Amino acid sequence: MSAVSISPHSRRVLITGGSRGIGLEVARDLAHSGHQLWLAATTEKVREIATQLGPAHRASRVDIADSNSVASLFAEIRREWQGLDAVVHSAAELGQAGNFWHLDPDKFVHTLRVNSGGPFFIAKAFVQLWLDTAPKSSSNRGKIVLFAGGGAGYGYPQFLPYGTSKAAAVRMCETMSMELDAAKIPIDVNIIAPGANETSMLAAVRAAGGGSTVRRSLSHGHTPLVRRRWVGSWNSPWTAA
């Protein structure tokens, strides 16, 4: 991908899970629109992706299930950029598949920590950074974008850890939004149900025998892996189109 110049209206955006799947597609779209990106993921591939997107972008490895790793990421961002305007949190794991009475308890808890604890660690760190660094006179609003998934709004047989963790993320987002509003903090937090996208995670669902689960998800609205446009200004809530 050829480098795109940074727009004078660009924003500094952290994208977790930015090395593949939905996170990568969002990164490509926002980079093409001239925004300055910091990609974060568990593997070194994320640095390659940032280099491909252009010299203005940065990357770090992070374990979102580890609050200390997230804190280190945000400390690095603070040193380099002195702040952030938005975070798109797409990092997640599918977790173990199977009937719940066969699941490993430690693996179950780990999936909850990744998919429910991760967004909490990221959102908390972003709000703290925003409060410390955002200009008080600015009309811009901070943005936190999270992702729901299968099981967030309906039962998800054979994938209890994933469905449970995503249902928790939805309620967490609702509560965060209410608390930010009550505290009059100008940060919008939204959670998106992206539908079934052709990603490595969807392939893993099929490989684990989740054909009927995939068909149910498709019936709720299949979305090919395409670049999504973020609708709305930096002074109003974002939605995805």
C-alpha positions in Angstrom: 0.0 0.0 0.0 1.4 3.4 -1.0 1.8 6.0 1.8 -1.0 8.5 2.2 -0.2 11.9 3.5 -1.6 12.8 6.9 -4.5 15.1 6.7 -4.5 18.4 8.7 -7.7 17.1 10.2 -6.3 13.7 11.0 -6.8 12.1 14.4 -4.5 9.8 16.4 -6.2 6.4 16.6 -5.1 3.3 18.5 -6.3 0.1 16.8 -5.9 -3.2 18.8 -6.0 -6.4 16.9 -4.7 -4.3 14.0 -2.7 -7.1 12.3 -5.6 -9.1 10.9 -9.3 -9.4 10.4 -11.6 -6.5 11.1 -8.9 -4.5 12.9 -6.7 -4.6 9.8 -9.5 -3.5 7.5 -10.4 -0.6 9.8 -6.7 0.3 9.9 -6.4 0.3 6.1 -9.5 2.5 5.8 -8.5 5.0 8.4 -4.9 5.2 7.0 -6.3 5.8 3.6 -8.4 8.6 5.1 -5.3 10.3 6.4 -5.5 9.4 10.1 -2.4 8.6 12.2 -2.5 5.1 13.6 -0.9 3.2 16.4 -1.5 -0.6 15.8 -1.3 -3.1 18.6 -1.4 -6.9 18.5 0.2 -9.9 20.1 2.6 -10.7 17.2 5.5 -9.0 15.4 3.3 -9.0 12.3 1.7 -5.8 13.5 5.0 -3.9 13.0 5.1 -5.1 9.3 1.5 -3.9 8.8 2.3 -0.4 10.3 5.3 -0.1 8.0 3.1 -1.1 5.0 0.6 1.6 5.8 3.2 4.4 5.9 5.9 6.1 7.9 3.4 8.1 10.0 2.1 5.0 11.8 3.4 3.2 14.8 3.0 -0.3 16.2 3.5 -2.2 19.5 3.0 -5.7 20.8 0.5 -5.9 23.6 -1.3 -8.6 25.6 -4.7 -7.0 26.2 -5.5 -9.6 28.9 -2.6 -8.2 31.0 -3.4 -4.8 32.5 0.4 -4.1 32.9 1.0 -4.7 29.2 -1.8 -2.3 28.4 -0.4 0.3 30.8 3.0 0.0 29.1 1.4 0.5 25.7 -0.3 3.7 26.8 2.8 4.9 28.5 4.6 4.5 25.1 1.9 6.3 23.3 2.0 9.2 25.8 5.7 9.5 25.3 5.6 9.5 21.5 2.3 11.2 20.8 1.4 13.0 24.0 -2.2 11.8 23.7 -4.8 10.0 21.6 -8.1 11.0 20.0 -9.7 7.5 19.6 -9.3 3.8 20.1 -10.8 1.0 18.0 -10.6 -2.1 20.1 -11.0 -5.2 17.8 -8.7 -7.7 19.6 -10.4 -10.8 20.8 -10.1 -14.6 21.0 -12.6 -17.3 20.1 -11.7 -19.4 23.1 -12.4 -23.1 23.7 -15.4 -24.8 21.9 -17.6 -27.6 23.2 -20.3 -28.4 25.7 -19.7 -26.3 28.9 -19.3 -29.4 31.1 -16.2 -30.4 29.1 -14.5 -26.9 29.1 -11.3 -26.2 30.9 -11.9 -23.7 33.7 -8.7 -21.9 33.2 -9.2 -21.5 29.5 -12.7 -20.2 30.1 -11.5 -17.6 32.5 -8.7 -16.6 30.1 -11.3 -15.9 27.3 -13.3 -13.7 29.7 -10.1 -11.8 30.6 -9.3 -11.2 26.9 -12.7 -10.4 25.6 -14.2 -8.7 28.7 -11.2 -7.6 30.7 -9.3 -6.4 27.6 -11.9 -3.8 26.6 -12.1 -2.6 30.2 -8.3 -2.2 30.4 -8.1 -0.4 27.1 -11.1 1.9 27.8 -9.9 2.8 31.3 -6.4 3.6 30.0 -7.8 5.7 27.2 -10.1 7.8 29.4 -7.2 8.4 31.9 -4.9 9.5 29.0 -7.6 11.7 27.6 -8.3 13.4 30.9 -4.6 14.1 31.3 -3.8 15.3 27.8 -6.8 16.5 25.9 -7.0 20.3 25.5 -9.7 21.7 27.8 -10.9 24.2 25.2 -11.2 21.7 22.3 -14.7 20.8 20.9 -13.4 17.4 19.8 -14.8 14.3 21.6 -12.8 11.2 22.3 -14.0 8.0 20.7 -14.0 4.4 22.0 -15.2 1.8 19.5 -15.7 -1.8 20.8 -17.0 -4.9 19.0 -19.7 -7.3 20.0 -19.9 -10.8 18.5 -21.8 -14.1 18.4 -23.7 -14.8 21.6 -23.9 -11.1 22.7 -27.6 -11.1 21.9 -28.6 -14.7 21.8 -27.5 -18.2 23.0 -24.3 -19.5 21.4 -24.1 -23.3 21.8 -20.7 -24.8 21.8 -19.0 -21.4 22.2 -20.0 -20.5 25.7 -16.8 -18.6 26.6 -16.9 -16.4 23.6 -20.7 -15.7 23.8 -20.5 -15.0 27.5 -17.6 -12.6 27.2 -19.2 -10.6 24.3 -22.5 -10.3 26.2 -20.5 -8.9 29.1 -18.8 -6.5 26.8 -22.1 -5.1 25.5 -23.4 -4.4 29.0 -20.0 -2.9 30.0 -20.2 -0.5 27.0 -23.7 0.6 28.0 -22.6 1.3 31.6 -19.4 3.1 30.5 -21.4 5.3 28.3 -23.8 6.2 31.1 -20.9 6.9 33.5 -19.1 9.1 31.0 -22.3 11.0 30.3 -23.0 11.5 34.0 -19.5 12.8 34.6 -19.8 15.1 31.6 -16.6 13.7 30.1 -16.7 14.3 26.3 -15.9 10.7 25.2 -18.3 8.6 23.2 -18.2 4.8 23.6 -20.0 2.6 21.1 -20.1 -1.1 20.5 -20.6 -2.5 17.0 -22.2 -5.9 16.1 -20.2 -6.5 12.8 -22.1 -9.6 11.7 -20.3 -12.7 10.3 -17.1 -11.6 8.5 -14.8 -13.9 6.6 -11.9 -13.8 9.1 -9.7 -16.4 10.6 -12.0 -16.5 13.7 -15.0 -17.4 11.5 -12.9 -20.1 9.9 -12.0 -21.4 13.4 -15.7 -21.5 14.3 -16.4 -23.7 11.2 -13.4 -25.9 12.0 -14.7 -26.4 15.5 -18.0 -27.7 14.0 -19.9 -24.5 14.4 -21.7 -24.7 11.0 -25.1 -24.2 12.5 -23.8 -21.3 14.6 -22.3 -19.7 11.5 -25.6 -20.1 9.7 -27.4 -18.5 12.7 -25.0 -15.6 12.6 -25.4 -15.2 8.9 -29.2 -15.0 9.3 -28.6 -12.1 11.7 -26.8 -10.3 8.9 -23.7 -11.4 7.0 -21.2 -8.8 6.4 -18.3 -9.5 4.0 -14.9 -8.2 5.1 -15.1 -4.8 3.6 -13.9 -1.4 4.6 -16.4 0.3 6.8 -16.8 4.1 6.9 -17.1 5.8 10.2 -20.1 8.2 10.0 -20.2 11.3 12.1 -17.9 14.1 13.1 -15.3 14.2 15.8 -17.8 16.4 17.7 -20.6 13.7 17.7 -21.0 10.0 18.2 -19.6 7.6 15.6 -21.6 4.9 13.9 -20.5 2.5 11.2 -21.9 2.3 7.7 
